[in-house]
Structure formats: structure tokens, C-alpha cells
């Protein structure tokens, strides 16, 4: 499965819990945990919500660029 280390790094850099991020983007904590660990692929609408929440690009979240914008 695909891993998404940047979403974990961004969350930890802001001292947030998985539950807090899940609540902010309107998904359950368990679902967010599956995305973060790579047990589930992140759907496009959730990627967009995460990018908006962290103020970064989707490409940055996916590791396609080092540029946050």
C-alpha cells in the first residue's frame, strides 16, 4: 500500500492528534489513521481537504515536490 509520511509529519509538526485532524476535515479518526499508515488510499476530496487544512499543495502531500506551495 501507499504510505503518506508527509501527512503524519505535518500533523506532528503542529502537535495535533489524528482525532483533531479528522474532526477538522470531517472524517473519523480511524479512517484518518488508515490513510496516514497507508492502509487505505486517500480519495481526492480528502487530499484536497488536507491540502487546504495544512496550506500545502496536493503534490507536496503526495511527495511529488518539496515545494509546499
Predicted model as a PDB file, atoms N, CA, C, CB and O in Angstrom, pLDDT in the B-factor column:
MODEL        1                                                                  
ATOM      1  N   UNK A   1       0.825  -1.192   0.000  1.00 60.00           N  
ATOM      2  CA  UNK A   1       0.000   0.000   0.000  1.00 60.00           C  
ATOM      3  C   UNK A   1       0.870   1.259   0.000  1.00 60.00           C  
ATOM      4  CB  UNK A   1      -0.939  -0.003   1.209  1.00 60.00           C  
ATOM      5  O   UNK A   1       2.043   1.238   0.376  1.00 60.00           O  
ATOM      6  N   UNK A   2       0.260   2.325  -0.427  1.00 68.00           N  
ATOM      7  CA  UNK A   2       0.934   3.622  -0.487  1.00 68.00           C  
ATOM      8  C   UNK A   2       1.042   4.218   0.916  1.00 68.00           C  
ATOM      9  CB  UNK A   2       0.178   4.592  -1.431  1.00 68.00           C  
ATOM     10  O   UNK A   2       0.083   4.190   1.687  1.00 68.00           O  
ATOM     11  N   UNK A   3       2.204   4.750   1.233  1.00 79.00           N  
ATOM     12  CA  UNK A   3       2.372   5.460   2.507  1.00 79.00           C  
ATOM     13  C   UNK A   3       2.376   6.950   2.239  1.00 79.00           C  
ATOM     14  CB  UNK A   3       3.683   5.029   3.230  1.00 79.00           C  
ATOM     15  O   UNK A   3       2.792   7.416   1.179  1.00 79.00           O  
ATOM     16  N   UNK A   4       1.902   7.681   3.228  1.00 86.00           N  
ATOM     17  CA  UNK A   4       1.819   9.135   3.117  1.00 86.00           C  
ATOM     18  C   UNK A   4       2.528   9.769   4.303  1.00 86.00           C  
ATOM     19  CB  UNK A   4       0.343   9.606   3.044  1.00 86.00           C  
ATOM     20  O   UNK A   4       1.869  10.302   5.197  1.00 86.00           O  
ATOM     21  N   UNK A   5       3.850   9.726   4.332  1.00 90.00           N  
ATOM     22  CA  UNK A   5       4.570  10.228   5.505  1.00 90.00           C  
ATOM     23  C   UNK A   5       4.394  11.726   5.738  1.00 90.00           C  
ATOM     24  CB  UNK A   5       6.031   9.921   5.365  1.00 90.00           C  
ATOM     25  O   UNK A   5       4.489  12.190   6.874  1.00 90.00           O  
ATOM     26  N   UNK A   6       4.144  12.468   4.697  1.00 93.00           N  
ATOM     27  CA  UNK A   6       4.033  13.919   4.890  1.00 93.00           C  
ATOM     28  C   UNK A   6       2.808  14.301   5.696  1.00 93.00           C  
ATOM     29  CB  UNK A   6       3.995  14.622   3.553  1.00 93.00           C  
ATOM     30  O   UNK A   6       2.854  15.277   6.445  1.00 93.00           O  
ATOM     31  N   UNK A   7       1.714  13.564   5.568  1.00 95.00           N  
ATOM     32  CA  UNK A   7       0.546  13.964   6.363  1.00 95.00           C  
ATOM     33  C   UNK A   7       0.800  13.708   7.845  1.00 95.00           C  
ATOM     34  CB  UNK A   7      -0.720  13.204   5.898  1.00 95.00           C  
ATOM     35  O   UNK A   7       0.310  14.446   8.700  1.00 95.00           O  
ATOM     36  N   UNK A   8       1.555  12.674   8.144  1.00 94.00           N  
ATOM     37  CA  UNK A   8       1.909  12.432   9.545  1.00 94.00           C  
ATOM     38  C   UNK A   8       2.880  13.512  10.045  1.00 94.00           C  
ATOM     39  CB  UNK A   8       2.536  11.021   9.711  1.00 94.00           C  
ATOM     40  O   UNK A   8       2.716  14.047  11.141  1.00 94.00           O  
ATOM     41  N   UNK A   9       3.884  13.819   9.230  1.00 95.00           N  
ATOM     42  CA  UNK A   9       4.859  14.841   9.614  1.00 95.00           C  
ATOM     43  C   UNK A   9       4.186  16.195   9.855  1.00 95.00           C  
ATOM     44  CB  UNK A   9       5.936  14.977   8.532  1.00 95.00           C  
ATOM     45  O   UNK A   9       4.479  16.873  10.840  1.00 95.00           O  
ATOM     46  N   UNK A  10       3.291  16.579   8.957  1.00 97.00           N  
ATOM     47  CA  UNK A  10       2.599  17.858   9.117  1.00 97.00           C  
ATOM     48  C   UNK A  10       1.749  17.862  10.388  1.00 97.00           C  
ATOM     49  CB  UNK A  10       1.718  18.150   7.889  1.00 97.00           C  
ATOM     50  O   UNK A  10       1.716  18.852  11.119  1.00 97.00           O  
ATOM     51  N   UNK A  11       1.075  16.764  10.640  1.00 96.00           N  
ATOM     52  CA  UNK A  11       0.248  16.666  11.854  1.00 96.00           C  
ATOM     53  C   UNK A  11       1.108  16.772  13.104  1.00 96.00           C  
ATOM     54  CB  UNK A  11      -0.541  15.343  11.869  1.00 96.00           C  
ATOM     55  O   UNK A  11       0.784  17.522  14.025  1.00 96.00           O  
ATOM     56  N   UNK A  12       2.202  16.022  13.138  1.00 96.00           N  
ATOM     57  CA  UNK A  12       3.068  16.032  14.318  1.00 96.00           C  
ATOM     58  C   UNK A  12       3.769  17.376  14.498  1.00 96.00           C  
ATOM     59  CB  UNK A  12       4.105  14.920  14.215  1.00 96.00           C  
ATOM     60  O   UNK A  12       3.978  17.815  15.629  1.00 96.00           O  
ATOM     61  N   UNK A  13       4.133  18.035  13.396  1.00 96.00           N  
ATOM     62  CA  UNK A  13       4.764  19.356  13.489  1.00 96.00           C  
ATOM     63  C   UNK A  13       3.846  20.378  14.159  1.00 96.00           C  
ATOM     64  CB  UNK A  13       5.159  19.850  12.097  1.00 96.00           C  
ATOM     65  O   UNK A  13       4.309  21.332  14.784  1.00 96.00           O  
ATOM     66  N   UNK A  14       2.562  20.167  14.020  1.00 97.00           N  
ATOM     67  CA  UNK A  14       1.575  21.085  14.614  1.00 97.00           C  
ATOM     68  C   UNK A  14       1.024  20.566  15.949  1.00 97.00           C  
ATOM     69  CB  UNK A  14       0.418  21.309  13.637  1.00 97.00           C  
ATOM     70  O   UNK A  14       0.082  21.129  16.505  1.00 97.00           O  
ATOM     71  N   UNK A  15       1.622  19.495  16.447  1.00 98.00           N  
ATOM     72  CA  UNK A  15       1.199  18.889  17.715  1.00 98.00           C  
ATOM     73  C   UNK A  15      -0.300  18.584  17.743  1.00 98.00           C  
ATOM     74  CB  UNK A  15       1.554  19.809  18.874  1.00 98.00           C  
ATOM     75  O   UNK A  15      -0.985  18.865  18.726  1.00 98.00           O  
ATOM     76  N   UNK A  16      -0.789  18.012  16.660  1.00 98.00           N  
ATOM     77  CA  UNK A  16      -2.195  17.642  16.562  1.00 98.00           C  
ATOM     78  C   UNK A  16      -2.348  16.126  16.672  1.00 98.00           C  
ATOM     79  CB  UNK A  16      -2.800  18.153  15.238  1.00 98.00           C  
ATOM     80  O   UNK A  16      -1.441  15.370  16.323  1.00 98.00           O  
ATOM     81  N   UNK A  17      -3.490  15.702  17.155  1.00 98.00           N  
ATOM     82  CA  UNK A  17      -3.804  14.273  17.182  1.00 98.00           C  
ATOM     83  C   UNK A  17      -4.512  13.900  15.885  1.00 98.00           C  
ATOM     84  CB  UNK A  17      -4.685  13.911  18.419  1.00 98.00           C  
ATOM     85  O   UNK A  17      -4.989  14.762  15.148  1.00 98.00           O  
ATOM     86  N   UNK A  18      -4.568  12.609  15.628  1.00 97.00           N  
ATOM     87  CA  UNK A  18      -5.312  12.140  14.463  1.00 97.00           C  
ATOM     88  C   UNK A  18      -6.780  12.522  14.587  1.00 97.00           C  
ATOM     89  CB  UNK A  18      -5.167  10.617  14.302  1.00 97.00           C  
ATOM     90  O   UNK A  18      -7.421  12.871  13.596  1.00 97.00           O  
ATOM     91  N   UNK A  19      -7.304  12.458  15.789  1.00 98.00           N  
ATOM     92  CA  UNK A  19      -8.711  12.813  16.017  1.00 98.00           C  
ATOM     93  C   UNK A  19      -8.958  14.290  15.683  1.00 98.00           C  
ATOM     94  CB  UNK A  19      -9.113  12.523  17.487  1.00 98.00           C  
ATOM     95  O   UNK A  19      -9.986  14.623  15.093  1.00 98.00           O  
ATOM     96  N   UNK A  20      -8.035  15.167  16.050  1.00 98.00           N  
ATOM     97  CA  UNK A  20      -8.198  16.591  15.765  1.00 98.00           C  
ATOM     98  C   UNK A  20      -8.205  16.865  14.267  1.00 98.00           C  
ATOM     99  CB  UNK A  20      -7.088  17.393  16.434  1.00 98.00           C  
ATOM    100  O   UNK A  20      -9.021  17.646  13.775  1.00 98.00           O  
ATOM    101  N   UNK A  21      -7.299  16.223  13.547  1.00 98.00           N  
ATOM    102  CA  UNK A  21      -7.256  16.417  12.097  1.00 98.00           C  
ATOM    103  C   UNK A  21      -8.511  15.832  11.465  1.00 98.00           C  
ATOM    104  CB  UNK A  21      -5.986  15.768  11.487  1.00 98.00           C  
ATOM    105  O   UNK A  21      -9.132  16.461  10.608  1.00 98.00           O  
ATOM    106  N   UNK A  22      -8.884  14.630  11.887  1.00 97.00           N  
ATOM    107  CA  UNK A  22     -10.098  14.013  11.361  1.00 97.00           C  
ATOM    108  C   UNK A  22     -11.312  14.896  11.564  1.00 97.00           C  
ATOM    109  CB  UNK A  22     -10.330  12.670  12.013  1.00 97.00           C  
ATOM    110  O   UNK A  22     -12.124  15.060  10.654  1.00 97.00           O  
ATOM    111  N   UNK A  23     -11.440  15.461  12.744  1.00 98.00           N  
ATOM    112  CA  UNK A  23     -12.567  16.350  13.025  1.00 98.00           C  
ATOM    113  C   UNK A  23     -12.529  17.582  12.129  1.00 98.00           C  
ATOM    114  CB  UNK A  23     -12.562  16.770  14.497  1.00 98.00           C  
ATOM    115  O   UNK A  23     -13.564  18.027  11.634  1.00 98.00           O  
ATOM    116  N   UNK A  24     -11.345  18.127  11.925  1.00 97.00           N  
ATOM    117  CA  UNK A  24     -11.200  19.337  11.110  1.00 97.00           C  
ATOM    118  C   UNK A  24     -11.587  19.102   9.651  1.00 97.00           C  
ATOM    119  CB  UNK A  24      -9.766  19.843  11.183  1.00 97.00           C  
ATOM    120  O   UNK A  24     -12.105  20.003   8.991  1.00 97.00           O  
ATOM    121  N   UNK A  25     -11.335  17.885   9.146  1.00 97.00           N  
ATOM    122  CA  UNK A  25     -11.658  17.609   7.742  1.00 97.00           C  
ATOM    123  C   UNK A  25     -12.876  16.695   7.605  1.00 97.00           C  
ATOM    124  CB  UNK A  25     -10.458  16.975   7.043  1.00 97.00           C  
ATOM    125  O   UNK A  25     -13.185  16.216   6.514  1.00 97.00           O  
ATOM    126  N   UNK A  26     -13.560  16.462   8.719  1.00 97.00           N  
ATOM    127  CA  UNK A  26     -14.839  15.752   8.740  1.00 97.00           C  
ATOM    128  C   UNK A  26     -14.753  14.276   8.349  1.00 97.00           C  
ATOM    129  CB  UNK A  26     -15.792  16.438   7.827  1.00 97.00           C  
ATOM    130  O   UNK A  26     -15.559  13.774   7.566  1.00 97.00           O  
ATOM    131  N   UNK A  27     -13.760  13.601   8.912  1.00 98.00           N  
ATOM    132  CA  UNK A  27     -13.677  12.143   8.769  1.00 98.00           C  
ATOM    133  C   UNK A  27     -13.364  11.547  10.144  1.00 98.00           C  
ATOM    134  CB  UNK A  27     -12.581  11.728   7.709  1.00 98.00           C  
ATOM    135  O   UNK A  27     -12.785  12.228  10.990  1.00 98.00           O  
ATOM    136  N   UNK A  28     -13.736  10.296  10.375  1.00 98.00           N  
ATOM    137  CA  UNK A  28     -13.428   9.672  11.668  1.00 98.00           C  
ATOM    138  C   UNK A  28     -11.922   9.499  11.877  1.00 98.00           C  
ATOM    139  CB  UNK A  28     -14.121   8.313  11.772  1.00 98.00           C  
ATOM    140  O   UNK A  28     -11.165   9.361  10.917  1.00 98.00           O  
ATOM    141  N   UNK A  29     -11.506   9.508  13.122  1.00 98.00           N  
ATOM    142  CA  UNK A  29     -10.092   9.335  13.462  1.00 98.00           C  
ATOM    143  C   UNK A  29      -9.550   8.039  12.879  1.00 98.00           C  
ATOM    144  CB  UNK A  29      -9.898   9.350  14.986  1.00 98.00           C  
ATOM    145  O   UNK A  29      -8.443   8.024  12.341  1.00 98.00           O  
ATOM    146  N   UNK A  30     -10.300   6.962  12.974  1.00 97.00           N  
ATOM    147  CA  UNK A  30      -9.836   5.654  12.485  1.00 97.00           C  
ATOM    148  C   UNK A  30      -9.575   5.703  10.983  1.00 97.00           C  
ATOM    149  CB  UNK A  30     -10.871   4.552  12.806  1.00 97.00           C  
ATOM    150  O   UNK A  30      -8.592   5.141  10.502  1.00 97.00           O  
ATOM    151  N   UNK A  31     -10.436   6.360  10.262  1.00 96.00           N  
ATOM    152  CA  UNK A  31     -10.249   6.498   8.814  1.00 96.00           C  
ATOM    153  C   UNK A  31      -8.981   7.290   8.521  1.00 96.00           C  
ATOM    154  CB  UNK A  31     -11.473   7.185   8.165  1.00 96.00           C  
ATOM    155  O   UNK A  31      -8.191   6.918   7.653  1.00 96.00           O  
ATOM    156  N   UNK A  32      -8.794   8.386   9.252  1.00 96.00           N  
ATOM    157  CA  UNK A  32      -7.577   9.174   9.076  1.00 96.00           C  
ATOM    158  C   UNK A  32      -6.347   8.324   9.378  1.00 96.00           C  
ATOM    159  CB  UNK A  32      -7.603  10.423   9.980  1.00 96.00           C  
ATOM    160  O   UNK A  32      -5.354   8.400   8.654  1.00 96.00           O  
ATOM    161  N   UNK A  33      -6.396   7.525  10.425  1.00 95.00           N  
ATOM    162  CA  UNK A  33      -5.268   6.664  10.788  1.00 95.00           C  
ATOM    163  C   UNK A  33      -4.947   5.689   9.655  1.00 95.00           C  
ATOM    164  CB  UNK A  33      -5.575   5.889  12.088  1.00 95.00           C  
ATOM    165  O   UNK A  33      -3.778   5.433   9.369  1.00 95.00           O  
ATOM    166  N   UNK A  34      -5.979   5.148   9.014  1.00 94.00           N  
ATOM    167  CA  UNK A  34      -5.755   4.248   7.870  1.00 94.00           C  
ATOM    168  C   UNK A  34      -5.052   4.976   6.730  1.00 94.00           C  
ATOM    169  CB  UNK A  34      -7.090   3.662   7.373  1.00 94.00           C  
ATOM    170  O   UNK A  34      -4.160   4.417   6.093  1.00 94.00           O  
ATOM    171  N   UNK A  35      -5.447   6.212   6.471  1.00 93.00           N  
ATOM    172  CA  UNK A  35      -4.788   6.992   5.419  1.00 93.00           C  
ATOM    173  C   UNK A  35      -3.335   7.260   5.773  1.00 93.00           C  
ATOM    174  CB  UNK A  35      -5.526   8.318   5.187  1.00 93.00           C  
ATOM    175  O   UNK A  35      -2.438   7.094   4.946  1.00 93.00           O  
ATOM    176  N   UNK A  36      -3.117   7.671   7.002  1.00 91.00           N  
ATOM    177  CA  UNK A  36      -1.766   8.031   7.433  1.00 91.00           C  
ATOM    178  C   UNK A  36      -0.816   6.835   7.375  1.00 91.00           C  
ATOM    179  CB  UNK A  36      -1.800   8.597   8.849  1.00 91.00           C  
ATOM    180  O   UNK A  36       0.353   6.983   7.018  1.00 91.00           O  
ATOM    181  N   UNK A  37      -1.313   5.668   7.723  1.00 90.00           N  
ATOM    182  CA  UNK A  37      -0.470   4.462   7.743  1.00 90.00           C  
ATOM    183  C   UNK A  37      -0.350   3.807   6.375  1.00 90.00           C  
ATOM    184  CB  UNK A  37      -1.024   3.459   8.732  1.00 90.00           C  
ATOM    185  O   UNK A  37       0.461   2.899   6.191  1.00 90.00           O  
ATOM    186  N   UNK A  38      -1.153   4.258   5.410  1.00 88.00           N  
ATOM    187  CA  UNK A  38      -1.101   3.675   4.084  1.00 88.00           C  
ATOM    188  C   UNK A  38      -1.978   2.459   3.928  1.00 88.00           C  
ATOM    189  CB  UNK A  38       0.289   3.318   3.751  1.00 88.00           C  
ATOM    190  O   UNK A  38      -1.895   1.777   2.907  1.00 88.00           O  
ATOM    191  N   UNK A  39      -2.820   2.161   4.906  1.00 91.00           N  
ATOM    192  CA  UNK A  39      -3.711   1.010   4.807  1.00 91.00           C  
ATOM    193  C   UNK A  39      -4.868   1.259   3.850  1.00 91.00           C  
ATOM    194  CB  UNK A  39      -4.247   0.651   6.174  1.00 91.00           C  
ATOM    195  O   UNK A  39      -5.506   0.318   3.378  1.00 91.00           O  
ATOM    196  N   UNK A  40      -5.134   2.523   3.568  1.00 91.00           N  
ATOM    197  CA  UNK A  40      -6.140   2.916   2.583  1.00 91.00           C  
ATOM    198  C   UNK A  40      -5.586   4.053   1.753  1.00 91.00           C  
ATOM    199  CB  UNK A  40      -7.474   3.330   3.265  1.00 91.00           C  
ATOM    200  O   UNK A  40      -4.843   4.901   2.247  1.00 91.00           O  
ATOM    201  N   UNK A  41      -5.960   4.058   0.476  1.00 92.00           N  
ATOM    202  CA  UNK A  41      -5.594   5.184  -0.380  1.00 92.00           C  
ATOM    203  C   UNK A  41      -6.454   6.376  -0.006  1.00 92.00           C  
ATOM    204  CB  UNK A  41      -5.760   4.830  -1.886  1.00 92.00           C  
ATOM    205  O   UNK A  41      -7.624   6.223   0.348  1.00 92.00           O  
ATOM    206  N   UNK A  42      -5.875   7.560  -0.086  1.00 94.00           N  
ATOM    207  CA  UNK A  42      -6.612   8.777   0.241  1.00 94.00           C  
ATOM    208  C   UNK A  42      -7.398   9.218  -0.992  1.00 94.00           C  
ATOM    209  CB  UNK A  42      -5.647   9.909   0.726  1.00 94.00           C  
ATOM    210  O   UNK A  42      -6.815   9.445  -2.052  1.00 94.00           O  
ATOM    211  N   UNK A  43      -8.725   9.341  -0.854  1.00 96.00           N  
ATOM    212  CA  UNK A  43      -9.518   9.809  -2.000  1.00 96.00           C  
ATOM    213  C   UNK A  43      -9.229  11.279  -2.306  1.00 96.00           C  
ATOM    214  CB  UNK A  43     -11.022   9.614  -1.729  1.00 96.00           C  
ATOM    215  O   UNK A  43      -8.820  12.033  -1.424  1.00 96.00           O  
ATOM    216  N   UNK A  44      -9.443  11.677  -3.554  1.00 96.00           N  
ATOM    217  CA  UNK A  44      -9.120  13.052  -3.955  1.00 96.00           C  
ATOM    218  C   UNK A  44      -9.759  14.135  -3.091  1.00 96.00           C  
ATOM    219  CB  UNK A  44      -9.538  13.262  -5.366  1.00 96.00           C  
ATOM    220  O   UNK A  44      -9.105  15.135  -2.794  1.00 96.00           O  
ATOM    221  N   UNK A  45     -11.015  13.968  -2.677  1.00 97.00           N  
ATOM    222  CA  UNK A  45     -11.654  15.022  -1.884  1.00 97.00           C  
ATOM    223  C   UNK A  45     -11.001  15.159  -0.508  1.00 97.00           C  
ATOM    224  CB  UNK A  45     -13.152  14.732  -1.724  1.00 97.00           C  
ATOM    225  O   UNK A  45     -10.984  16.253   0.057  1.00 97.00           O  
ATOM    226  N   UNK A  46     -10.466  14.067   0.037  1.00 97.00           N  
ATOM    227  CA  UNK A  46      -9.772  14.131   1.320  1.00 97.00           C  
ATOM    228  C   UNK A  46      -8.383  14.751   1.123  1.00 97.00           C  
ATOM    229  CB  UNK A  46      -9.659  12.715   1.956  1.00 97.00           C  
ATOM    230  O   UNK A  46      -7.927  15.524   1.965  1.00 97.00           O  
ATOM    231  N   UNK A  47      -7.716  14.419   0.029  1.00 96.00           N  
ATOM    232  CA  UNK A  47      -6.420  15.049  -0.272  1.00 96.00           C  
ATOM    233  C   UNK A  47      -6.579  16.567  -0.368  1.00 96.00           C  
ATOM    234  CB  UNK A  47      -5.829  14.486  -1.595  1.00 96.00           C  
ATOM    235  O   UNK A  47      -5.756  17.320   0.153  1.00 96.00           O  
ATOM    236  N   UNK A  48      -7.629  16.999  -1.030  1.00 97.00           N  
ATOM    237  CA  UNK A  48      -7.872  18.442  -1.148  1.00 97.00           C  
ATOM    238  C   UNK A  48      -8.151  19.068   0.214  1.00 97.00           C  
ATOM    239  CB  UNK A  48      -9.048  18.712  -2.097  1.00 97.00           C  
ATOM    240  O   UNK A  48      -7.664  20.158   0.513  1.00 97.00           O  
ATOM    241  N   UNK A  49      -8.931  18.379   1.033  1.00 98.00           N  
ATOM    242  CA  UNK A  49      -9.230  18.898   2.375  1.00 98.00           C  
ATOM    243  C   UNK A  49      -7.958  18.995   3.212  1.00 98.00           C  
ATOM    244  CB  UNK A  49     -10.265  18.000   3.085  1.00 98.00           C  
ATOM    245  O   UNK A  49      -7.766  19.975   3.932  1.00 98.00           O  
ATOM    246  N   UNK A  50      -7.092  17.991   3.124  1.00 98.00           N  
ATOM    247  CA  UNK A  50      -5.829  18.016   3.865  1.00 98.00           C  
ATOM    248  C   UNK A  50      -4.920  19.130   3.366  1.00 98.00           C  
ATOM    249  CB  UNK A  50      -5.115  16.668   3.750  1.00 98.00           C  
ATOM    250  O   UNK A  50      -4.298  19.831   4.163  1.00 98.00           O  
ATOM    251  N   UNK A  51      -4.842  19.294   2.054  1.00 97.00           N  
ATOM    252  CA  UNK A  51      -4.010  20.359   1.479  1.00 97.00           C  
ATOM    253  C   UNK A  51      -4.498  21.725   1.946  1.00 97.00           C  
ATOM    254  CB  UNK A  51      -4.022  20.288  -0.065  1.00 97.00           C  
ATOM    255  O   UNK A  51      -3.692  22.592   2.282  1.00 97.00           O  
ATOM    256  N   UNK A  52      -5.812  21.918   1.966  1.00 97.00           N  
ATOM    257  CA  UNK A  52      -6.368  23.184   2.446  1.00 97.00           C  
ATOM    258  C   UNK A  52      -6.091  23.363   3.936  1.00 97.00           C  
ATOM    259  CB  UNK A  52      -7.884  23.246   2.175  1.00 97.00           C  
ATOM    260  O   UNK A  52      -5.711  24.447   4.377  1.00 97.00           O  
ATOM    261  N   UNK A  53      -6.282  22.305   4.699  1.00 97.00           N  
ATOM    262  CA  UNK A  53      -6.077  22.371   6.145  1.00 97.00           C  
ATOM    263  C   UNK A  53      -4.638  22.748   6.500  1.00 97.00           C  
ATOM    264  CB  UNK A  53      -6.435  21.036   6.787  1.00 97.00           C  
ATOM    265  O   UNK A  53      -4.404  23.585   7.371  1.00 97.00           O  
ATOM    266  N   UNK A  54      -3.677  22.121   5.815  1.00 97.00           N  
ATOM    267  CA  UNK A  54      -2.262  22.365   6.109  1.00 97.00           C  
ATOM    268  C   UNK A  54      -1.669  23.503   5.272  1.00 97.00           C  
ATOM    269  CB  UNK A  54      -1.465  21.097   5.873  1.00 97.00           C  
ATOM    270  O   UNK A  54      -0.513  23.875   5.469  1.00 97.00           O  
ATOM    271  N   UNK A  55      -2.449  24.055   4.345  1.00 96.00           N  
ATOM    272  CA  UNK A  55      -1.995  25.128   3.455  1.00 96.00           C  
ATOM    273  C   UNK A  55      -0.767  24.704   2.654  1.00 96.00           C  
ATOM    274  CB  UNK A  55      -1.680  26.390   4.263  1.00 96.00           C  
ATOM    275  O   UNK A  55       0.237  25.413   2.589  1.00 96.00           O  
ATOM    276  N   UNK A  56      -0.881  23.532   2.050  1.00 97.00           N  
ATOM    277  CA  UNK A  56       0.161  22.995   1.172  1.00 97.00           C  
ATOM    278  C   UNK A  56      -0.511  22.478  -0.096  1.00 97.00           C  
ATOM    279  CB  UNK A  56       0.983  21.856   1.883  1.00 97.00           C  
ATOM    280  O   UNK A  56      -1.738  22.405  -0.171  1.00 97.00           O  
ATOM    281  N   UNK A  57       0.293  22.123  -1.083  1.00 97.00           N  
ATOM    282  CA  UNK A  57      -0.273  21.572  -2.316  1.00 97.00           C  
ATOM    283  C   UNK A  57      -0.503  20.070  -2.172  1.00 97.00           C  
ATOM    284  CB  UNK A  57       0.656  21.859  -3.515  1.00 97.00           C  
ATOM    285  O   UNK A  57       0.116  19.406  -1.341  1.00 97.00           O  
ATOM    286  N   UNK A  58      -1.395  19.559  -2.990  1.00 96.00           N  
ATOM    287  CA  UNK A  58      -1.624  18.111  -3.029  1.00 96.00           C  
ATOM    288  C   UNK A  58      -0.347  17.408  -3.474  1.00 96.00           C  
ATOM    289  CB  UNK A  58      -2.803  17.757  -3.982  1.00 96.00           C  
ATOM    290  O   UNK A  58      -0.020  16.341  -2.955  1.00 96.00           O  
ATOM    291  N   UNK A  59       0.376  17.988  -4.423  1.00 95.00           N  
ATOM    292  CA  UNK A  59       1.639  17.386  -4.867  1.00 95.00           C  
ATOM    293  C   UNK A  59       2.624  17.254  -3.716  1.00 95.00           C  
ATOM    294  CB  UNK A  59       2.263  18.219  -5.990  1.00 95.00           C  
ATOM    295  O   UNK A  59       3.357  16.268  -3.634  1.00 95.00           O  
ATOM    296  N   UNK A  60       2.645  18.239  -2.826  1.00 95.00           N  
ATOM    297  CA  UNK A  60       3.523  18.146  -1.656  1.00 95.00           C  
ATOM    298  C   UNK A  60       3.088  16.985  -0.762  1.00 95.00           C  
ATOM    299  CB  UNK A  60       3.513  19.475  -0.858  1.00 95.00           C  
ATOM    300  O   UNK A  60       3.928  16.209  -0.304  1.00 95.00           O  
ATOM    301  N   UNK A  61       1.800  16.862  -0.513  1.00 94.00           N  
ATOM    302  CA  UNK A  61       1.307  15.758   0.320  1.00 94.00           C  
ATOM    303  C   UNK A  61       1.676  14.404  -0.255  1.00 94.00           C  
ATOM    304  CB  UNK A  61      -0.201  15.848   0.477  1.00 94.00           C  
ATOM    305  O   UNK A  61       1.982  13.466   0.482  1.00 94.00           O  
ATOM    306  N   UNK A  62       1.647  14.308  -1.577  1.00 91.00           N  
ATOM    307  CA  UNK A  62       1.945  13.037  -2.249  1.00 91.00           C  
ATOM    308  C   UNK A  62       3.438  12.801  -2.445  1.00 91.00           C  
ATOM    309  CB  UNK A  62       1.256  12.994  -3.589  1.00 91.00           C  
ATOM    310  O   UNK A  62       3.836  11.741  -2.930  1.00 91.00           O  
ATOM    311  N   UNK A  63       4.262  13.768  -2.077  1.00 90.00           N  
ATOM    312  CA  UNK A  63       5.706  13.601  -2.213  1.00 90.00           C  
ATOM    313  C   UNK A  63       6.220  13.844  -3.624  1.00 90.00           C  
ATOM    314  CB  UNK A  63       6.093  12.228  -1.782  1.00 90.00           C  
ATOM    315  O   UNK A  63       7.325  13.425  -3.969  1.00 90.00           O  
ATOM    316  N   UNK A  64       5.419  14.519  -4.438  1.00 92.00           N  
ATOM    317  CA  UNK A  64       5.825  14.776  -5.812  1.00 92.00           C  
ATOM    318  C   UNK A  64       6.688  16.023  -5.943  1.00 92.00           C  
ATOM    319  CB  UNK A  64       4.611  14.906  -6.688  1.00 92.00           C  
ATOM    320  O   UNK A  64       7.304  16.248  -6.985  1.00 92.00           O  
ATOM    321  N   UNK A  65       6.733  16.834  -4.890  1.00 93.00           N  
ATOM    322  CA  UNK A  65       7.544  18.049  -4.880  1.00 93.00           C  
ATOM    323  C   UNK A  65       7.961  18.354  -3.440  1.00 93.00           C  
ATOM    324  CB  UNK A  65       6.760  19.252  -5.501  1.00 93.00           C  
ATOM    325  O   UNK A  65       7.306  17.944  -2.481  1.00 93.00           O  
ATOM    326  N   UNK A  66       9.054  19.075  -3.322  1.00 92.00           N  
ATOM    327  CA  UNK A  66       9.496  19.520  -1.995  1.00 92.00           C  
ATOM    328  C   UNK A  66       8.942  20.905  -1.676  1.00 92.00           C  
ATOM    329  CB  UNK A  66      11.035  19.535  -1.915  1.00 92.00           C  
ATOM    330  O   UNK A  66       9.038  21.374  -0.542  1.00 92.00           O  
ATOM    331  N   UNK A  67       8.363  21.554  -2.683  1.00 90.00           N  
ATOM    332  CA  UNK A  67       7.797  22.877  -2.536  1.00 90.00           C  
ATOM    333  C   UNK A  67       6.391  22.758  -1.935  1.00 90.00           C  
ATOM    334  CB  UNK A  67       7.761  23.615  -3.902  1.00 90.00           C  
ATOM    335  O   UNK A  67       5.516  22.132  -2.533  1.00 90.00           O  
ATOM    336  N   UNK A  68       6.174  23.346  -0.774  1.00 90.00           N  
ATOM    337  CA  UNK A  68       4.881  23.220  -0.106  1.00 90.00           C  
ATOM    338  C   UNK A  68       3.757  23.891  -0.864  1.00 90.00           C  
ATOM    339  CB  UNK A  68       4.960  23.795   1.271  1.00 90.00           C  
ATOM    340  O   UNK A  68       2.594  23.533  -0.679  1.00 90.00           O  
ATOM    341  N   UNK A  69       4.066  24.835  -1.698  1.00 84.00           N  
ATOM    342  CA  UNK A  69       3.034  25.549  -2.449  1.00 84.00           C  
ATOM    343  C   UNK A  69       3.026  25.001  -3.835  1.00 84.00           C  
ATOM    344  CB  UNK A  69       3.267  27.080  -2.459  1.00 84.00           C  
ATOM    345  O   UNK A  69       2.235  25.443  -4.669  1.00 84.00           O  
TER     346      UNK A  69                                                      
ENDMDL                                                                          
END                                                                             
